[in-house]
Amino acid sequence: MDNDVAHANSDSSIGDGGAVTMTSETREIASNEVCILIPTLDEAATIGDVIDDFHEAGYTNVFVVDGDSSDETREIARDRGAHVLVQSGDGKGQAVREALRYIDVPYVVMVDGDGTYEPADADTMIEPLSRGYEHVIGNRFADMDDDAMRALNGIGNRVINRSFRFIHGADYDDILSGYRAFTVDSFDRLSLDSDGFTLETELAVECVKHGIDTTVVPISYSARPEESETNLHPLRDGGTIILALYSLAKTNNPLFYFGSLGAGGIVSGGVIASYVLWQWVQYGQGHEIMAMASAAAILLGVQLLMFGVLSDMLVTLHREQRRRLEQITRKTREPDHLDRDDDDP
């Protein structure tokens, strides 16, 4: 395969492995079974060192998917021996989804190309996959440089992680981490629509939604080199992530989503009704239109609450059915696995 894949209309693939079926057994994962996936946009200052460090760590299958950088990111990556794909769309989420179509090894380590993550932590990220986990998140807060994250970014990250824990019911410590390891099979089971910086948020929510076996491991996180500029806008992107967390609850935690909307309708209707009642008692003035609006808001709120309860029941039943189907699928695969073992000399 050539090092440079011009655009996403090619039939080439990254790596030389094939799809595998994950089992409960522990197995060694060879470096040639792992693709290092690096989404980039104007990372010429750091991408070369990142690729070299992964090569030194024993991972030579490096795949750079570039968002049409205006600097020399692609040329540097190609010169350092990485496969390069220019994504056909925009945004990190779209880049990763597109890149996965070209990867035919069973394991992927996804990492940012800004030099803030340590390639030496790749073994730590991959090890849980050998024990049957399907998705691994690197926790940046376990070993973070003092100047690696601005105070505002740190506060925002903690708010987002606590919101995720409250809304989606899982504690992943650092859902915005850009250092991930996962099986291609588990990624294919996710329904990802995000195009931009909400990719990591959507990955975390989808792992909860689809019951992907997920774990968190400690990693190091360094400050971005001075010559490298961030593409992140804390306030704008932070607000977008919070909205994504809430909107994704529609299918993962509908009781919270519709319940919160219903509670808002009931509270707002109650406030209006209280004002109308006070005006009538105090001054003898009637506000028929406002009274009708308050009644409509309260009725809508009650209906949304009921819809949330019903939706939550349907989601619970759907998850239970999916678990049973997965169990049946695993059981049907086990005899084939045992037969192969019996044939071994």
QUIFENUR-V808341 format. One record per pair of residues at least 24 apart in sequence whose C-alpha atoms are under 10 Angstrom apart, sorted by the first residue. I is the first residue (numbers start at 0). J is the second residue. Records with the same first field share a line. If there is no record, write none. Layout:
I = J + J
This chain:
0 = 82
1 = 77 + 81 + 82 + 83
2 = 61 + 62 + 63 + 76 + 77 + 78 + 79 + 80 + 81 + 82 + 83 + 84
3 = 62 + 63 + 73 + 74 + 76 + 77 + 80 + 81 + 82 + 83 + 84 + 85
4 = 63 + 64 + 82 + 83 + 84 + 85 + 86 + 101
5 = 83 + 84 + 85 + 86 + 87
6 = 64 + 83 + 84 + 85 + 86 + 87 + 88
7 = 84 + 85 + 86 + 87 + 88 + 94 + 97 + 98 + 100 + 101
8 = 86 + 87
9 = 84 + 101
10 = 100 + 101
11 = 100 + 101 + 102 + 103
12 = 82 + 98 + 99 + 100 + 101 + 102 + 103 + 104
13 = 60 + 61 + 62 + 82 + 83 + 98 + 99 + 100 + 101 + 102 + 103 + 104
14 = 59 + 60 + 61 + 62 + 82 + 101 + 102 + 103 + 104 + 105
15 = 60 + 102 + 103 + 104 + 105
16 = 102 + 103 + 104 + 105 + 106
17 = 102 + 103 + 104 + 105 + 106
18 = 102 + 103 + 104 + 105 + 106 + 182 + 183 + 184
19 = 103 + 104 + 105 + 106 + 182 + 183 + 184
20 = 105 + 182 + 184 + 329 + 332 + 336
21 = 105 + 128 + 129 + 130 + 131 + 132 + 133 + 182 + 184 + 185 + 329
22 = 129 + 130 + 131 + 132 + 329 + 332 + 333 + 336
23 = 129 + 130 + 131 + 132
24 = 129 + 130 + 131
25 = 126 + 127 + 128 + 129 + 130 + 131
26 = 126 + 128 + 129 + 130 + 131
27 = 125 + 126 + 128 + 129 + 130
28 = 105 + 106 + 122 + 125 + 126 + 128 + 129
29 = 57 + 58 + 106
30 = 56 + 57 + 58 + 59 + 60 + 106 + 122 + 125
31 = 57 + 58 + 59 + 60 + 104 + 105 + 106
32 = 58 + 60 + 103 + 104 + 105 + 106 + 107
33 = 58 + 59 + 60 + 61 + 102 + 103 + 104 + 105 + 106 + 107 + 108 + 125 + 180 + 181 + 182
34 = 58 + 59 + 60 + 61 + 62 + 99 + 102 + 103 + 104 + 105 + 106 + 107 + 108 + 109 + 180
35 = 59 + 60 + 61 + 62 + 63 + 81 + 106 + 107 + 108 + 109 + 110 + 118 + 121 + 180
36 = 60 + 61 + 62 + 63 + 64 + 81 + 82 + 95 + 98 + 99 + 102 + 107 + 108 + 109 + 110 + 111 + 112 + 179 + 180
37 = 61 + 62 + 63 + 64 + 65 + 81 + 83 + 91 + 94 + 95 + 98 + 108 + 109 + 110 + 111 + 112 + 113 + 177 + 178
38 = 62 + 63 + 64 + 65 + 66 + 83 + 84 + 85 + 86 + 90 + 91 + 92 + 93 + 94 + 95 + 98 + 109 + 110 + 111 + 112 + 113 + 177
39 = 63 + 64 + 65 + 66 + 67 + 68 + 72 + 73 + 85 + 90 + 91 + 94 + 110 + 111 + 112 + 113
40 = 64 + 65 + 66 + 67 + 68 + 69 + 70 + 72 + 73 + 90 + 91 + 111 + 112 + 113 + 229 + 230
41 = 65 + 66 + 67 + 68 + 69 + 70 + 71 + 72 + 73 + 112 + 113 + 227 + 228 + 229 + 230
42 = 68 + 69 + 70 + 71 + 72 + 73 + 75 + 76 + 111 + 112 + 113 + 114 + 226 + 227 + 228 + 229 + 230
43 = 68 + 69 + 70 + 71 + 72 + 73 + 74 + 75 + 76 + 112 + 113 + 226 + 227
44 = 70 + 71 + 72 + 75 + 112 + 113 + 114 + 224 + 225 + 226 + 227 + 228
45 = 72 + 75 + 76 + 112 + 113 + 114 + 115 + 223 + 224 + 226 + 227
46 = 71 + 72 + 73 + 75 + 76 + 79 + 111 + 112 + 113 + 114
47 = 72 + 73 + 74 + 75 + 76 + 77 + 78 + 79 + 80 + 81 + 112 + 114
48 = 75 + 76 + 79 + 112 + 113 + 114 + 118
49 = 76 + 79 + 110 + 111 + 112 + 113 + 114 + 115 + 116 + 117 + 118
50 = 75 + 76 + 77 + 79 + 80 + 81 + 112 + 114 + 118
51 = 76 + 79 + 80 + 81 + 118
52 = 114 + 117 + 118 + 119
53 = 117 + 118 + 119 + 120 + 121
54 = 79 + 80 + 81 + 118
55 = 118 + 119
56 = 118 + 119 + 120 + 121 + 122
57 = 118 + 119 + 121 + 122
58 = 118 + 121 + 122
60 = 104
61 = 107 + 108
62 = 98 + 101 + 102 + 107 + 109
63 = 94 + 95 + 98 + 111 + 112
64 = 91 + 94 + 95 + 97 + 98
65 = 89 + 90 + 91 + 94 + 95 + 98
66 = 90 + 91 + 93 + 94
72 = 112
88 = 194
89 = 194 + 195
90 = 193 + 194 + 195 + 196 + 197 + 198
91 = 193 + 194 + 195 + 196 + 197 + 198 + 199
92 = 191 + 192 + 193 + 194 + 195 + 196 + 197 + 198 + 199 + 201 + 202
93 = 191 + 192 + 193 + 194 + 195 + 198
94 = 194 + 195
95 = 194 + 198
96 = 186 + 187 + 191 + 192 + 193 + 194 + 198
99 = 183 + 186 + 187
100 = 183 + 187
102 = 183
103 = 183
104 = 182 + 183
105 = 181 + 182 + 183 + 184 + 185
106 = 133 + 134 + 180 + 181 + 182 + 183 + 184 + 185 + 186
107 = 134 + 179 + 180 + 181 + 182 + 183 + 186
108 = 134 + 135 + 177 + 178 + 179 + 180 + 181 + 182
109 = 136 + 177 + 178 + 179 + 180 + 181
110 = 137 + 176 + 177 + 178 + 179 + 180
111 = 176 + 177 + 178 + 179
112 = 177
113 = 221 + 222 + 223 + 224 + 227 + 228 + 229
114 = 220 + 221 + 222 + 223 + 224 + 227
115 = 139 + 143 + 144 + 147 + 177 + 178 + 219 + 220 + 221 + 222 + 223 + 224
116 = 176 + 177 + 178 + 218 + 219 + 220 + 221 + 222 + 223
117 = 178 + 218 + 219 + 220 + 221
118 = 178 + 218 + 219
119 = 218 + 219
120 = 178 + 216 + 217 + 218 + 219
121 = 178 + 179 + 180 + 218
123 = 180 + 216 + 217 + 218
124 = 178 + 179 + 180 + 181 + 214 + 215 + 216 + 217 + 218
125 = 179 + 180 + 181 + 182 + 216
126 = 180 + 216
127 = 180 + 181 + 213 + 214 + 215 + 216
128 = 180 + 181 + 182 + 212 + 213 + 214
131 = 182 + 212 + 213
132 = 180 + 181 + 182 + 185 + 211 + 212 + 213 + 214
133 = 180 + 181 + 182 + 183 + 184 + 185 + 186 + 206 + 210 + 211 + 212 + 213 + 214
134 = 179 + 180 + 181 + 182 + 183 + 185 + 186 + 202 + 203 + 206 + 211 + 212 + 213 + 214 + 215
135 = 171 + 178 + 179 + 180 + 181 + 182 + 212 + 213 + 214 + 215 + 216
136 = 171 + 172 + 173 + 174 + 175 + 176 + 177 + 178 + 179 + 180 + 181 + 199 + 203 + 213 + 214 + 215 + 216 + 217 + 218
137 = 171 + 172 + 173 + 174 + 175 + 176 + 177 + 178 + 179 + 180 + 214 + 215 + 216 + 217 + 218 + 219 + 220
138 = 171 + 172 + 173 + 174 + 175 + 176 + 177 + 178 + 179 + 215 + 216 + 217 + 218 + 219 + 220
139 = 172 + 173 + 174 + 175 + 176 + 177 + 178 + 216 + 217 + 218 + 219 + 220 + 221
140 = 172 + 173 + 176 + 217 + 218 + 219 + 220
141 = 172 + 173 + 216 + 217 + 218 + 219 + 220
142 = 217 + 218 + 219 + 220 + 221
143 = 217 + 218 + 219 + 220 + 221 + 222
144 = 219 + 220 + 221 + 222
145 = 220 + 221 + 222
146 = 220 + 221 + 222 + 223
147 = 220 + 221 + 222 + 223 + 224
148 = 220 + 221 + 222 + 223
149 = 222 + 233
151 = 233 + 234
152 = 232 + 233 + 234 + 237
155 = 233 + 234 + 237 + 238 + 240 + 241
156 = 233 + 237
158 = 237 + 241
159 = 200 + 237 + 238 + 240 + 241 + 244
160 = 200 + 241 + 244
162 = 241 + 244 + 245
163 = 200 + 203 + 204 + 241 + 244 + 245 + 248
165 = 255
166 = 204 + 244 + 245 + 247 + 248 + 251 + 252 + 253 + 254 + 255 + 256
167 = 203 + 204 + 207 + 208 + 244 + 245 + 247 + 248 + 251 + 252 + 255
168 = 204 + 207 + 251 + 252
169 = 203 + 204 + 206 + 207
170 = 203 + 214 + 215
171 = 203 + 213 + 214 + 215 + 216
172 = 214 + 215 + 216 + 217
173 = 199 + 200 + 203 + 215
174 = 198 + 199 + 200 + 201 + 202 + 203 + 204 + 215
175 = 199 + 200 + 201 + 202 + 203 + 240
176 = 200 + 220
178 = 218 + 220
179 = 215 + 216
180 = 213
181 = 211 + 212 + 213
185 = 209 + 210 + 211 + 212
186 = 211
193 = 243
195 = 236 + 239 + 240
196 = 230 + 231 + 232 + 236 + 237 + 239 + 240
197 = 236 + 237 + 239 + 240 + 241 + 242 + 243 + 244
198 = 240 + 243
199 = 240
200 = 240 + 241 + 243 + 244 + 247
201 = 240 + 243 + 244 + 247
203 = 244
204 = 243 + 244 + 247 + 248 + 250 + 251 + 252
205 = 247 + 250 + 251
207 = 251
208 = 247 + 248 + 250 + 251 + 252 + 314 + 318
209 = 251 + 318 + 321 + 322
210 = 318 + 321 + 322
249 = 307 + 310 + 311
250 = 310 + 311 + 314
251 = 310 + 311 + 314 + 315
252 = 307 + 310 + 311 + 314 + 315
253 = 304 + 306 + 307 + 308 + 309 + 310 + 311 + 312 + 313 + 314
254 = 303 + 304 + 305 + 306 + 307 + 308 + 309 + 310 + 311 + 312 + 314
255 = 304 + 307 + 308 + 311
256 = 303 + 304 + 307 + 311
257 = 300 + 302 + 303 + 304 + 305 + 306 + 307 + 308 + 310 + 311
258 = 300 + 301 + 302 + 303 + 304 + 305 + 306 + 307 + 308
259 = 300 + 303 + 304 + 307
260 = 299 + 300 + 301 + 303 + 304 + 307
261 = 296 + 297 + 298 + 299 + 300 + 301 + 302 + 303 + 304 + 305 + 306 + 307
262 = 296 + 297 + 299 + 300 + 301 + 303 + 304
263 = 296 + 297 + 299 + 300 + 303
264 = 293 + 294 + 295 + 296 + 297 + 298 + 299 + 300 + 301 + 302 + 303 + 304
265 = 293 + 294 + 295 + 296 + 297 + 298 + 299 + 300 + 301 + 303 + 304
266 = 293 + 296 + 297 + 300
267 = 292 + 293 + 296 + 297 + 300
268 = 292 + 293 + 294 + 295 + 296 + 297 + 298 + 299 + 300
269 = 293 + 294 + 296 + 297
271 = 296 + 297
272 = 296 + 297
